[in-house]
């Protein structure tokens, strides 16, 4: 299937193409984001992709989640990449991460959108025997995962968990990280990137960023992956507003699942208490200058200055109070004004905006989907429709790409991309 579509195809054809994309990327129990560029299982990709399988293969949707959870660490952490099968087309692989687990994985995690996805699967799967055979085990693992987040990533009970790597945010080269990353030394050894064999360098992070990404990977290994040591000494330690929002929404959805399953115990009480702490602390991430939320660098004690789409995700979490809501919506209205394609990952007036470079401008559909769910919860239906239409335009313009050029809607990053096909199937078509 050729995904460089220049004109709108009818929806039926697009649905068939989206299904074919997932089937093509299926490596048996898990779906790679796209062949070549990302040949393994990624955490938040898999969660989103499960939603794409749901309308046409329910068992496969659930399997996407269980294969990811099969890599859960004893601590409760669910890794950001699971290296189920060997591949040479991606760098850095398991040898560089140095983790001694089976299956091989990285030592960091990714935004925990899985709990929200499992709630949707639980509510929408028609085959209830399938649901009943899996749900309790999955919920148990999700509770461990969320407990790990709060205990290890917010040991001081601040209400705001921390992240140790831009890869952990899933928004690798977002300008939000520029200042915090500058404090990280560059790695001392030579290496060969593989990403720029697949994608033009103008659409990827710079070497400057990779040098620091790899320093951090080395650092985790040197710390023996010890959560306490890393919390103390990691040179990069950020309150990522996207992770905080996704975690908060995920915990809410997880507690709703627990209620449906009559699970009510010390652990669920603890999670509810952690949610209260986050609600009390979120104001720290609000900027009265930009009227939106920002991530916070806990090393320099400063808000990250760039205006990015992550700053809208507290809507998804239900973390925006009455005082902030009208201001944030005003910012969004301005962001969307006269834009056939939206929402750019960095605001088009921000000095760091680059419409073609990965998380510095291009549009990502799964982020739009989360923002739309938030807008609907808050009753901003006009804006929800605007973002949904602007997202559908992208599919019509250029198909199932990793992300989209913020001005032209053209492909940015990889083609034949699983999470975009999944969002098309589950949400847009
Ligand atoms: C990398 C797989 C992943 C996504 C991330 C995205 C990118 C990996 O690809 O990171 O090597 O740059 O930033 O969000 O999960 O699609």
Boltz pocket constraint, residues with backbone or C-beta under 6 A from the ligand:
constraints:
  - pocket:
      binder: B
      contacts: [[A, 33], [A, 38], [A, 42], [A, 43], [A, 44], [A, 45], [A, 91], [A, 167], [A, 169], [A, 170], [A, 171], [A, 172]]
      max_distance: 6.0
